Structure formats: structure tokens, C-alpha cells
Amino acid sequence: MVAARVVGPAEDVLGTVKMLAGLLLVSLVAGVAVSVWQAQRAWQRLDAVRRTALVHESGVPIYISAYAIDSGGHNTQDVYNYGGKRDRIGCVIIKGHSRPNKPIVSAVPTKVDVNWNGEREDGGARLWMVGTDTAKDWLYQRMKLVDGPGAHHMHKDLGEHWFNGIVAERPRRRQDKKGRVVVDWVKDPNARNEPLDLSVYNLVIAHKLGLHKKAQQEWDTLRAKLIPLVRTGDLLSAPDATPPAVAPTVALTLPPAP
């Protein structure tokens, strides 16, 4: 299991996700994280969240491998200031790309910090562009899967607002001025789409970490490193033969494309 957290700029919502072998996504929790970006206590609280481990059912704490912050909105420079200092500990500054059909995450980041001479700083904040339409299409296609590689499982206690929000947008095909067919994602005007945004950001982190490229052997190696195969209080005692309980899967009904 690899853990990631993401934070959005507008409603300042935090989400937690597990990435399992085959890029199977498990959404765990969502809640209000911070209220005022520029307040020092908000960044301190985010640091505290980053340092908080997720406890595996075996009792082993698993710490966050990476976390992302959306730099869009009215507090872009605050995000650059925070994220630039934490680049080496897994903080990823992201922004949705305005052009369609872009990769889920850009191959090369953009340097956004400038020195007094007007030159880009090598050790400053780095911005990773997100192909939001590509990511949303990926997620919607995987929502049709019940299990296996690519499936997206969601905890039953996330609440109705989460399940409504993750399907708050739908693709709309239209022709641009040059006659080319383009796809826009249109939000229901009465819906909140933060759960969908958070799912996109989590997918970005998964790709940033290269989880979509890992073979089963690599996942097995990672698991052996993080979680002991048998974890008992007595080395001579037999392992528990009872299989772990599987969290229920929640089916989603996707809105039809027009």
C-alpha cells in the first residue's frame, strides 16, 4: 500500500487514498483540512497531516509517500512558497492544464521561482501540469470496473456528498472554430465537484510515483519492505488463518454522455 494525500485550493478539502497493486485505488476519507491558505497555522496543520501515518491492519504505520497541492486560485504564490521548501519530501505543486489531451502529469516540471535577476531558480518551486480531461476520462472508465487492476473502491462511510461529487461532471463533445472535435467536461451547476478533483489529484500522485508502471514483483517487494508477511506477538505462535475482511464496494451510476 502506498499512501498519498491531496489538498485543493478553493474549498480546501483533503483526501486520502491508498494505491494497491495494479493501481487499484481505495478512497478512504475526505474532510475539511484548512480554511485560510495564507495563515501560518494552515500550513502548520498541513505539515502535521503530512507527518501522520496511516496504520495498516497489521499494525504497521505507513507514511505518506507524496502529497499534492493545487496552485490554482487566488493564493498561488503562497502555494509556491510552501511547496518549494518541501519538494524533496514529496510535496508536488500542480495545476490543471488549459489545453486538452495532455498527459495525466507532465513529464517535466516548470520552474516558477525567479531570482532578483529575472532568472528561473534551479532550487525553487516546481510546477507540474495536469491533464485534467485525460485523468477524468481515466477515472470514469475505471468506475465501471468492480474489481481488479484499475478498479476504484470507495469506503461506504464517505457519505452521499462524496459519491454525488465524484460524478458531478460529464464529457461533452463539440466542434471548435477549426471544425475539430473537442471534449469539455461540464459540471452540474448545482453539484459540488471537489471529490472528483481530489480523485484526479490522487491519480496524478500515483503517476508521479510511477505506480502505474510497477510489475507485480515490484509490488511484492514493496509490500515485504513495508509490512511483514506474518506479524504476531509471539515468534512461535501460528499465524492467523482468518482472511482479512474486505471493505464493501460501492457501485456508482455515471451520468450518460449527451
KOLTIDO-453191 format. One record per atom (N, C-alpha, C): y, z, x negated. Coordinates in steps of 0.05 Angstrom, whole numbers, plus 5000, padded with zeros to 4 digits. Layout:
BEGIN
YZX;...
REM end
This chain:
BEGIN
497650004983;500050005000;502550004982;504349824988;506949824975;509049884996;510850064989;512850155009;515550035002;517049975023;519749865020;521549975042;524049995036;526050075057;528249865056;529449825079;531749645081;533949775097;536449695091;538749805106;540549575114;541349565139;543149365148;546049465149;547949285148;550749375145;552249445170;551549315192;553149345216;552549605231;550049625240;549249865254;548050075236;547850005210;546850195190;544150305198;542250135204;539550215212;537750205188;535950395187;534050395165;531250345176;529650195161;526950145169;525050195146;522550255153;520550295132;518150125139;517050005118;514749825123;512749865101;510149825108;508049815088;507249525084;506749445060;505549185054;502749225045;500849115059;498049145052;496948875042;494448885032;493248645021;493448405041;494048175031;494347935047;497047925061;498948095052;501648115063;501548185093;499748365099;499648475126;501848685128;503648655147;505948835150;505449045171;506249285165;505949505184;508749645186;510049595209;512649735213;512150015222;513450205207;512850485212;514950635228;517450595220;519550765233;522150625231;523950685249;526650585248;528450805259;530850835247;532651035257;535351005244;537351155253;539951135242;539951255214;541051105194;541051205167;543751315159;545751155160;548451235152;550451125172;552851235172;554851155192;557351035179;558051115155;560451015142;559750935114;559850675108;558950575082;560650685059;563250695063;564950765040;564951065035;563851225051;563751515047;561651585026;562351745007;560551814985;557951944996;558152105017;555752235028;553752035039;554751805048;552951605058;551151495036;552351445013;550851334990;548951554979;549851804980;548152024971;545652054989;546152015015;543952035034;541951805029;543051565024;541251345018;539651384993;540851504973;539351574949;537051774955;537651964972;535652164980;533352024994;533951835012;531851685026;530151525006;531551404986;530051254966;528051424951;528851664945;527051844930;524851974946;524951934972;522952064989;520351894990;518152024984;515551884983;514351865011;512751655015;511051625038;508351735031;507251925046;504752055039;502451895052;500651795035;498251655044;496351855057;494551755074;492751925088;490952085069;490651995044;489152135024;490752365012;493352385019;494952595008;496652504984;496152264974;497652164951;500352064959;502552164946;505252054952;505651784940;506751604955;507351334945;510351284947;511551224925;514451204924;515250914929;517750884938;518750624946;518950444921;517850204923;517850014901;520549864900;521749814923;524349674924;525649724950;528249694951;529749714976;532049524976;532849424999;534849225001;537249315018;539549215011;541949265027;543349005033;543848955059;545248715067;548248745061;549348565045;552148585036;554048445055;553048335077;554848215097;556348425112;558548345125;560148535140;562748595126;563848835131;566548905122;566549075097;564249145085;564149325063;562549215040;563048955035;561548805015;561848934987;564348994979;564849094953;563449374949;563449534970;562149794968;559149754963;557949554975;555149494970;554749404941;556449234931;556249144903;556549384884;558349564890;558749794872;556249974871;555150014895;552750184896;550350044884;549749804893;547349664885;547349574856;549649504845;549749424818;548849634798;549349884805;548550114788;545650184791;544350074811;541550144817;539649904816;540549694804;538949444803;536249494790;536249654768;533849704753;531849894766;532650024787;530850204801;530150094829;530449834832;529349704856;531349644878;533949684874;535849624895;536449324894;536149194917;536448904919;538748844938;540848724929;543148654946;542648374957;542748354983;542048104997;544248015016;544147755023;545947635043;544647395055;544947365081;543747135095;545146875087;543546665082;544646405074;545746265098;547946135095;549145985117;547845715121;546345615102;545045355104;542145385112;541145205129;538345235139;536245145118;533845215124;531445125109;531545215079;532645445075;532645565048;530245745044;529445795019;527145975015;527746255026;525646405032;525946675043;527746845024;527446814998;529246944980;529746744957;532246734947;532946544927;531446604901;530946394885;529446424860;531146564839;533746514840;535646624820;537946754835;538747004827;540947134839;543647034829;545747094845;548447024837;549847274826;551047254802;552547474791;555147494807;555747734817;558147764834;560247944823;559648084801;561648254788;563248094768;565848124767;567547974749;569148174732;569348104705;570848284687;573848214688;575348344671;578248314671;579148034663;577347884650;577947614641;577047404661;576147494684;575247304704;572547184700;570947314683;568247214677;566147384691;563947254698;561847394711;560447594691;559947834701;558748034683;555648014685;554448014661;551547994660;550148244670;551348474666;550148724674;551148824701;552548664716;553648754741;551848704765;552948724788;551348684813;550348404815;547948374827;546748114831;546148074861;546847844871;546547784900;544247584904;542347664921;540147484927;540547374955;540547104957;540946974983;538346954998;538546985025;536247005042;536246765061;533946625062;533646405082;532746525108;534746615124;534046775148;532446615169;533146355172;531646195191;528746155183;528346125157;525546095146;524046355151;525346575145;524046835148;523346895178;525246835196;524746885224;522446715235;522346465226;520146285234;517546395224;517446495199;515046615188;514146845204;516047025211;515347265227;514347195254;515647015268;514846945295;512046815296;511446655276;508746535274;506646745270;507246955254;505347155247;505047355270;506947375288;506647555310;504447475329;503547225327;501447125344;498647215334;498647315308;496147405296;495547695304;493047745311;492248015319;491548185294;490248055274;489348205250;489048005228;488548115204;488147955181;490647895165;490447725144;492747665127;495047555143;497447665138;499847565152;500447695178;498547855189;499047985215;501148205212;502548255234;504648455234;503948665254;503148895245;502449125262;504949305265;505349415288;507649585293;506649845306;507750065296;506950325307;507750345336;505850465352;506350475381;508650645389;509550825371;511751005378;514450905369;514650655360;517250545352;519250535375;518250505399;520050505422;520550225433;521250225459;521749965472;524049805459;526049955449;528349815438;527549655413;525549755398;524649605375;523249345383;521449365402;519849135410;521648925424;523649015439;525548825451;527248695429;528048855410;529848755389;528548565370;525948585365;524648415345;524248135357;524448105383;524247845396;526847775410;529047875400;531647835413;532847555408;531647405390;532647135384;530446925388;531346685393;529346465395;530546215382;528746045372;529745805359;530745595379;532845465372;534045245389;534344995371;533144785379;533444535365;535744365376;537344255358;539544095366;540143885345;541743695351;542543495332;545343555321;545643525295;548343575283;549943315285;552343315272;554143095274;552942835261;551142875243;549842645230;547242555243;546642675266;544342595281;541742735271;541942915252;539643055242;538843285261;536243335263;535343555279;535443815263;536844005273;537144265260;536244485280;535444705269;534444935285;536345165282;537445265304;539045505304;537445725317;537945975308;536746205321;538946335339;538346335365;540246425385;539446705395;541346885395;540747155404;541447185434;539747335448;540347405475;542947575475;545047495490;547547635488;547447925496;545348005511;545148285520;543148445503;542048325482;540048455466;541048545439;539748745427;540348835400;538148725382;539048595360;537148455343;536648595316;537548855314;537148985288;534249005279;532349055297;529549055288;528648785276;529548565287;528948305275;530148285247;532748365245;534048345219;532548515198;531748755206;530248935188;527648815180;526248685198;523748555192;524148325172;526348175176;526947965157;527448085129;528948295128;529548415102;527048525088;525248645104;522748745093;521048515082;521048285095;519648055086;520847955060;523447965058;524847885033;523948065010;523748325014;522848504993;519948444985;518348385005;515548314999;515448074981;517047874986;517047634969;518347694942;520447864943;521747934917;519748064899;517948234909;515948364894;513548194887;513547954899;511347764894;508747834908;508947994930;506548084944;505047854958;506547644965;505247414979;503547254960;503747304934;502247144914;499747304903;499547554910;497447724899;494747644910;492747634892;490047584900;488747854907;486447844920;485048094928;484548274905;483748164882;483248324859;485648474849;488048354851;490448484844;491148714863;490548674889;491048894908;489149124902;486649054896;484649264890;485549424865;486549284845;487449424821;489849604827;491749504843;494049664851;493249914866;491349874885;490450104901;489050314884;487450224865;486050414847;488050574830;490250444824;492250584808;493750784824;494350724849;495950894866;494351104881;491951034890;490351204907;487551224897;486551474891;483751504882;481851404903;479551294894;477551194913;476451414930;475851644917;474851884932;476652114924;477852234944;479652464938;478652704953;477352894939;476253134951;477153374935;477053614948;477853854934;475753944914;473253864918;471053944900;469853694888;469753674862;468653434850;465753384857;464253604864;461453574870;460853524900;462953544916;462553504945;462353214951;460953154973;460552874981;463052774994;463652514991;466052405005;465652405035;467752415049;467752405078;466852125087;464752115103;463751855112;465151755137;466851915148;468251835173;470351635166;470251395178;472351195172;475051285182;477251205168;479851285177;480551155204;482151295220;482951185245;484850955241;484550755258;486250515256;488450535277;490950505268;493150515287;492950295307;493650345333;493450135353;495349905347;494549665356;496149435352;497749385378;500249325376;501949275399;502348975401;501648855424;501948565428;504848515436;505948295426;508648215433;508547945448;510347915467;510647665481;513147525471;512847295458;515047165446;516546995467;519146975466;520646805485;520046515480;519646355500;519046075497;521445915485;520845725468;522945555457;523945365479;526545325480;527645155502;526844865497;
REM end
